[in-house]
Amino acid sequence: MAPDRGKWERMAFIPKSRYVPDPPPVDQEPFPVYSALARQWMLAGRAVPGVPDREWERLMRTPVWPR
């Protein structure tokens, strides 16, 4: 705020978080239960969130109407 009462002026505001460095990287598998489940699904050929689905991509590449 402005130093005088009743007087408004623009003050620069930079959040403190801008000056804090990024935290160090965390373990590559932060959710071991999900990682194990996703690994099982991949081995079984099922769709896994966050991984491209080859079957869906193949279906989307084929034309709707045969020529």
FENMO-V51009 format. One record per pair of residues at least 6 apart in sequence whose C-alpha atoms are under 7 Angstrom apart, sorted by sequence separation. I is the first residue (numbers start at 0). GAP is how many residues later the second one is. D is the distance in whole Angstrom. If there is no record, write none. Layout:
# FENMO-V51009
i->I gap->GAP d->D
i->I gap->GAP d->D
This chain:
# FENMO-V51009
i->1 gap->6 d->6
i->28 gap->6 d->7
i->40 gap->6 d->7
i->41 gap->6 d->7
i->46 gap->6 d->6
i->1 gap->7 d->6
i->40 gap->7 d->7
i->0 gap->10 d->7
i->37 gap->10 d->6
